Each structure stands twice: as C-alpha cells, then as structure tokens.
Amino acid sequence: MKEIRILGIAVSDNAAEAVRVQNILTKFGCSIKTRLGLHEVSNEKCNTEGIILLELCGNTDEMDKLESELLKIESLQLRKMIF
C-alpha cells in the first residue's frame, strides 16, 4: 500500500514568510496532489494568517525534502499525518 501523507502548515501574519512558503510549494509541486488553503475573510479585512493542508503523493524522499524545507521557516507550525 502506498503511503498517504497529509501536512498541515500554520502560516503566521508575515507576508515575507508566505512568499517563502509559496516558493517551496512551487518547487515541490509534483509531490502535491491536493492543496487547500484556509483563512478568515470578512468585509473589513482579509486575514494573512492561515492554514494550508497538503495531500502528498509520489516518492517519500521528495515528501521528506518538502517537509525539511518547510521546517527551515521558524515561524511556521507543521503537523503531519501518515496513513
């Protein structure tokens, strides 16, 4: 059975870090099967804090590299589920 890996990434209110996260996700785009972004939106403002959920696929070494790159960003919180 193939490994199913879900990553949850909590992104803080730092626009510079959001750009770094996006660059990493683009770099490892072939390992991302599903990507879902969650953030609070209201008529008054669009919150820059949020959560990104990733369903990863393919080579587990590439999944590990993606996770390692994300962990280098200290302001992120990262959680993982493996099935």
N, C-alpha and C positions, 0 to 999 in steps of 0.2 A: 504494500500500500504506500502511495506517495505521501510525503509529509505535507500537511496543511499548516501554514504558519500565518497568524494574524498579528500585526504590530499595531499598537495604539500609541500615538505620538501626541503629547500635550504641548502645544506651541504657546509661548508666552507673548506678551504685548511688545515684542521687539521686532520691528519691521526688518532690520538687518538680518536677524536670525531667520526670519521667514524666507528671505531670498536664499540663504544658505541651504535651508531645508529643501526648497524647490529645486535648486541645482542638484542636490544629491538624488532627489526623486527622479529627476530627468536622467541623470547618469545611469541609474539602475532601473529605468523604465521597463525593460524587457522582463524584469523579475516581478513586476507588479501586475497582478491580474485584475484587482479591484481596488479603487481608491475612493474614499468617502470623506469629505470634509464637513465638520460640524462647527458652527459658531453662532453666537447670539446676534440677531439682527432686529433692530427696531426702527421706527420712523425717525428717531432722534440721532441714532448713530449706528455704525457698523463696527462691532467689536473685533479687534485684531487678535484676540486670544481665541484659541480653538483647539479642536481635537481632529486629528487625521487618522482614519482607520485604513490599514493596508492589508489586503489578502495577497500573500506572496506565492509565487509559483516557480517551477524550474529547479535549477541547481541549488542545493542547500549551501554550497560555498559562496555563491553570489548573494544569497539571503543573509548569510553571516557578514559579508562585506558591507552590505547596505546597512545592517544594524550597527556595525562598528563605526561607519562614517557618521551615522546619526548620533551615536553616543559621544562623539567628539564635541558636540554642541552642548555645553554645560547647562544652558537654560532650558533644554528640553527634558521632559519626562517621558520615558519609553517603557511600555509594558508589552509582554509577548505571550501569546498562546500557541501551543503546538498540539496538533491532533494527529 
